[in-house]
């Protein structure tokens, strides 16, 4: 049984920055499914404003 762990805002922002650093902003079919799952976890916590802030756009 897998347990759903909710990320904090800071953890989600760090994970989001890492995903963007690794795969860029324009994701393609070449990006692994696991990365999409991690992005989905981040998006459950982060707003659009949070994602912009994580990337340094204020």
N, CA, C and O atoms as a GROMACS GRO file, in nm:
protein
  232
    1UNK      N    1   0.083  -0.118   0.000
    1UNK     CA    2   0.000   0.000   0.000
    1UNK      C    3   0.088   0.124   0.000
    1UNK      O    4   0.174   0.139   0.086
    2UNK      N    5   0.066   0.212  -0.094
    2UNK     CA    6   0.143   0.336  -0.097
    2UNK      C    7   0.067   0.444  -0.023
    2UNK      O    8  -0.055   0.453  -0.031
    3UNK      N    9   0.141   0.524   0.048
    3UNK     CA   10   0.080   0.631   0.126
    3UNK      C   11   0.105   0.763   0.056
    3UNK      O   12   0.218   0.793   0.017
    4UNK      N   13  -0.001   0.842   0.038
    4UNK     CA   14   0.009   0.971  -0.028
    4UNK      C   15   0.073   1.071   0.068
    4UNK      O   16   0.021   1.093   0.178
    5UNK      N   17   0.184   1.130   0.029
    5UNK     CA   18   0.251   1.229   0.111
    5UNK      C   19   0.231   1.365   0.046
    5UNK      O   20   0.264   1.383  -0.072
    6UNK      N   21   0.178   1.459   0.121
    6UNK     CA   22   0.156   1.593   0.070
    6UNK      C   23   0.281   1.677   0.091
    6UNK      O   24   0.336   1.681   0.201
    7UNK      N   25   0.325   1.741  -0.014
    7UNK     CA   26   0.442   1.827  -0.008
    7UNK      C   27   0.406   1.960   0.056
    7UNK      O   28   0.293   2.008   0.044
    8UNK      N   29   0.503   2.021   0.125
    8UNK     CA   30   0.486   2.158   0.169
    8UNK      C   31   0.505   2.248   0.047
    8UNK      O   32   0.552   2.203  -0.057
    9UNK      N   33   0.468   2.373   0.060
    9UNK     CA   34   0.484   2.468  -0.050
    9UNK      C   35   0.632   2.477  -0.089
    9UNK      O   36   0.664   2.476  -0.208
   10UNK      N   37   0.720   2.486   0.010
   10UNK     CA   38   0.862   2.499  -0.017
   10UNK      C   39   0.918   2.374  -0.086
   10UNK      O   40   0.997   2.383  -0.179
   11UNK      N   41   0.875   2.256  -0.039
   11UNK     CA   42   0.920   2.132  -0.103
   11UNK      C   43   0.871   2.125  -0.247
   11UNK      O   44   0.946   2.084  -0.336
   12UNK      N   45   0.746   2.163  -0.269
   12UNK     CA   46   0.689   2.160  -0.403
   12UNK      C   47   0.762   2.259  -0.495
   12UNK      O   48   0.789   2.228  -0.611
   13UNK      N   49   0.795   2.377  -0.442
   13UNK     CA   50   0.867   2.475  -0.524
   13UNK      C   51   1.006   2.423  -0.561
   13UNK      O   52   1.050   2.439  -0.675
   14UNK      N   53   1.075   2.362  -0.465
   14UNK     CA   54   1.208   2.306  -0.493
   14UNK      C   55   1.199   2.194  -0.597
   14UNK      O   56   1.281   2.188  -0.689
   15UNK      N   57   1.101   2.106  -0.581
   15UNK     CA   58   1.085   1.995  -0.676
   15UNK      C   59   1.050   2.049  -0.815
   15UNK      O   60   1.102   2.001  -0.915
   16UNK      N   61   0.961   2.150  -0.820
   16UNK     CA   62   0.923   2.211  -0.947
   16UNK      C   63   1.044   2.272  -1.017
   16UNK      O   64   1.063   2.253  -1.137
   17UNK      N   65   1.127   2.346  -0.943
   17UNK     CA   66   1.248   2.406  -1.001
   17UNK      C   67   1.341   2.298  -1.056
   17UNK      O   68   1.398   2.314  -1.164
   18UNK      N   69   1.355   2.189  -0.982
   18UNK     CA   70   1.440   2.079  -1.029
   18UNK      C   71   1.388   2.016  -1.156
   18UNK      O   72   1.464   1.984  -1.247
   19UNK      N   73   1.257   1.998  -1.163
   19UNK     CA   74   1.197   1.939  -1.284
   19UNK      C   75   1.216   2.030  -1.404
   19UNK      O   76   1.248   1.983  -1.514
   20UNK      N   77   1.196   2.160  -1.385
   20UNK     CA   78   1.214   2.256  -1.495
   20UNK      C   79   1.361   2.261  -1.535
   20UNK      O   80   1.393   2.269  -1.654
   21UNK      N   81   1.450   2.255  -1.437
   21UNK     CA   82   1.594   2.256  -1.467
   21UNK      C   83   1.631   2.134  -1.551
   21UNK      O   84   1.711   2.143  -1.644
   22UNK      N   85   1.572   2.020  -1.518
   22UNK     CA   86   1.607   1.895  -1.587
   22UNK      C   87   1.538   1.882  -1.723
   22UNK      O   88   1.600   1.837  -1.820
   23UNK      N   89   1.410   1.920  -1.731
   23UNK     CA   90   1.332   1.893  -1.852
   23UNK      C   91   1.290   2.018  -1.929
   23UNK      O   92   1.236   2.006  -2.039
   24UNK      N   93   1.312   2.136  -1.875
   24UNK     CA   94   1.274   2.260  -1.942
   24UNK      C   95   1.127   2.292  -1.920
   24UNK      O   96   1.058   2.223  -1.846
   25UNK      N   97   1.081   2.398  -1.985
   25UNK     CA   98   0.942   2.441  -1.970
   25UNK      C   99   0.848   2.374  -2.070
   25UNK      O  100   0.730   2.358  -2.042
   26UNK      N  101   0.900   2.336  -2.186
   26UNK     CA  102   0.819   2.275  -2.291
   26UNK      C  103   0.839   2.123  -2.287
   26UNK      O  104   0.933   2.071  -2.347
   27UNK      N  105   0.751   2.055  -2.218
   27UNK     CA  106   0.766   1.910  -2.202
   27UNK      C  107   0.715   1.837  -2.325
   27UNK      O  108   0.617   1.878  -2.387
   28UNK      N  109   0.783   1.728  -2.359
   28UNK     CA  110   0.746   1.647  -2.475
   28UNK      C  111   0.720   1.504  -2.430
   28UNK      O  112   0.727   1.472  -2.311
   29UNK      N  113   0.690   1.420  -2.524
   29UNK     CA  114   0.667   1.278  -2.494
   29UNK      C  115   0.794   1.209  -2.445
   29UNK      O  116   0.787   1.100  -2.388
   30UNK      N  117   0.910   1.271  -2.467
   30UNK     CA  118   1.036   1.212  -2.423
   30UNK      C  119   1.056   1.222  -2.271
   30UNK      O  120   1.143   1.154  -2.216
   31UNK      N  121   0.977   1.305  -2.204
   31UNK     CA  122   0.988   1.320  -2.059
   31UNK      C  123   0.927   1.196  -1.993
   31UNK      O  124   0.815   1.158  -2.027
   32UNK      N  125   0.997   1.135  -1.899
   32UNK     CA  126   0.946   1.013  -1.836
   32UNK      C  127   0.816   1.035  -1.759
   32UNK      O  128   0.789   1.144  -1.709
   33UNK      N  129   0.736   0.931  -1.752
   33UNK     CA  130   0.608   0.937  -1.682
   33UNK      C  131   0.626   0.977  -1.536
   33UNK      O  132   0.542   1.048  -1.480
   34UNK      N  133   0.734   0.930  -1.474
   34UNK     CA  134   0.759   0.963  -1.334
   34UNK      C  135   0.772   1.114  -1.314
   34UNK      O  136   0.729   1.168  -1.211
   35UNK      N  137   0.831   1.183  -1.411
   35UNK     CA  138   0.845   1.328  -1.402
   35UNK      C  139   0.708   1.394  -1.408
   35UNK      O  140   0.682   1.490  -1.335
   36UNK      N  141   0.619   1.344  -1.495
   36UNK     CA  142   0.484   1.398  -1.502
   36UNK      C  143   0.411   1.376  -1.370
   36UNK      O  144   0.334   1.461  -1.326
   37UNK      N  145   0.434   1.262  -1.306
   37UNK     CA  146   0.370   1.233  -1.177
   37UNK      C  147   0.422   1.329  -1.070
   37UNK      O  148   0.346   1.376  -0.986
   38UNK      N  149   0.552   1.356  -1.074
   38UNK     CA  150   0.609   1.451  -0.978
   38UNK      C  151   0.554   1.591  -1.002
   38UNK      O  152   0.526   1.664  -0.907
   39UNK      N  153   0.540   1.629  -1.128
   39UNK     CA  154   0.483   1.760  -1.160
   39UNK      C  155   0.339   1.770  -1.111
   39UNK      O  156   0.298   1.874  -1.059
   40UNK      N  157   0.263   1.663  -1.126
   40UNK     CA  158   0.125   1.661  -1.078
   40UNK      C  159   0.121   1.681  -0.927
   40UNK      O  160   0.035   1.753  -0.876
   41UNK      N  161   0.214   1.618  -0.854
   41UNK     CA  162   0.222   1.637  -0.709
   41UNK      C  163   0.248   1.784  -0.676
   41UNK      O  164   0.186   1.840  -0.586
   42UNK      N  165   0.339   1.846  -0.749
   42UNK     CA  166   0.370   1.987  -0.726
   42UNK      C  167   0.250   2.075  -0.755
   42UNK      O  168   0.220   2.168  -0.680
   43UNK      N  169   0.180   2.046  -0.863
   43UNK     CA  170   0.066   2.127  -0.903
   43UNK      C  171  -0.052   2.116  -0.807
   43UNK      O  172  -0.139   2.202  -0.806
   44UNK      N  173  -0.055   2.009  -0.726
   44UNK     CA  174  -0.160   1.996  -0.626
   44UNK      C  175  -0.137   2.096  -0.513
   44UNK      O  176  -0.231   2.131  -0.441
   45UNK      N  177  -0.014   2.144  -0.496
   45UNK     CA  178   0.022   2.235  -0.388
   45UNK      C  179   0.039   2.378  -0.438
   45UNK      O  180  -0.002   2.472  -0.372
   46UNK      N  181   0.100   2.393  -0.555
   46UNK     CA  182   0.140   2.524  -0.604
   46UNK      C  183   0.033   2.591  -0.690
   46UNK      O  184  -0.038   2.525  -0.766
   47UNK      N  185   0.025   2.722  -0.676
   47UNK     CA  186  -0.059   2.803  -0.765
   47UNK      C  187   0.028   2.849  -0.881
   47UNK      O  188   0.150   2.829  -0.880
   48UNK      N  189  -0.032   2.910  -0.981
   48UNK     CA  190   0.044   2.964  -1.093
   48UNK      C  191   0.143   3.069  -1.042
   48UNK      O  192   0.257   3.076  -1.090
   49UNK      N  193   0.101   3.149  -0.945
   49UNK     CA  194   0.188   3.251  -0.887
   49UNK      C  195   0.308   3.185  -0.818
   49UNK      O  196   0.421   3.233  -0.831
   50UNK      N  197   0.285   3.075  -0.746
   50UNK     CA  198   0.394   3.002  -0.680
   50UNK      C  199   0.494   2.949  -0.782
   50UNK      O  200   0.615   2.958  -0.761
   51UNK      N  201   0.443   2.895  -0.892
   51UNK     CA  202   0.532   2.841  -0.995
   51UNK      C  203   0.616   2.952  -1.058
   51UNK      O  204   0.735   2.933  -1.083
   52UNK      N  205   0.554   3.066  -1.084
   52UNK     CA  206   0.632   3.181  -1.138
   52UNK      C  207   0.738   3.225  -1.038
   52UNK      O  208   0.852   3.253  -1.075
   53UNK      N  209   0.701   3.230  -0.911
   53UNK     CA  210   0.795   3.270  -0.806
   53UNK      C  211   0.912   3.172  -0.798
   53UNK      O  212   1.026   3.213  -0.782
   54UNK      N  213   0.883   3.042  -0.809
   54UNK     CA  214   0.987   2.940  -0.803
   54UNK      C  215   1.089   2.960  -0.915
   54UNK      O  216   1.208   2.930  -0.898
   55UNK      N  217   1.044   3.010  -1.029
   55UNK     CA  218   1.132   3.030  -1.143
   55UNK      C  219   1.195   3.170  -1.146
   55UNK      O  220   1.272   3.203  -1.236
   56UNK      N  221   1.162   3.250  -1.043
   56UNK     CA  222   1.220   3.384  -1.034
   56UNK      C  223   1.142   3.491  -1.106
   56UNK      O  224   1.190   3.604  -1.120
   57UNK      N  225   1.022   3.460  -1.152
   57UNK     CA  226   0.935   3.559  -1.216
   57UNK      C  227   0.838   3.611  -1.112
   57UNK      O  228   0.752   3.536  -1.065
   58UNK      N  229   0.849   3.735  -1.076
   58UNK     CA  230   0.760   3.790  -0.971
   58UNK      C  231   0.662   3.886  -1.027
   58UNK      O  232   0.580   3.941  -0.953
   0.00000   0.00000   0.00000
